[in-house]
Amino acid sequence: MLERGARPEEVSATVEGGEEFPARFGRTGFRRNFRFESEWRGRRYSTKQIEAYAVFEDGAWLVITVICRYF
C-alpha cells in the first residue's frame, strides 16, 4: 500500500465513502479520487485515484489490494 503511494486513512476513506463496484473472484472494488497537488516519482499530479479491492469477512471489509493512479 505505501509503496504505491496510498496512506491507510485514504484507503479507509475509499472503502467507507468511495464508489462501490463488483470485481472478479467475488470481491468488491471501491474507487475514490483525492486532491493530490504534489509530486510522485518525479512528476507533478493534481489528482490521486485509489482503488481498493476487498472481501466482506466477519462483519468487516478486508482489503486485499490497493491500486493508485495519478493524473
Stockholm file with secondary structure:
# STOCKHOLM 1.0

chainA/1-71         MLERGARPEEVSATVEGGEEFPARFGRTGFRRNFRFESEWRGRRYSTKQIEAYAVFEDGAWLVITVICRYF
#=GR chainA/1-71 SS CGGGTCCHHHHHHHHHHSEEEECGGGCEEEEEEEEEEEEETTEEEEEEEEEEEEEEETTEEEEEEEEEEEC
#=GC SS_cons        CGGGTCCHHHHHHHHHHSEEEECGGGCEEEEEEEEEEEEETTEEEEEEEEEEEEEEETTEEEEEEEEEEEC
//
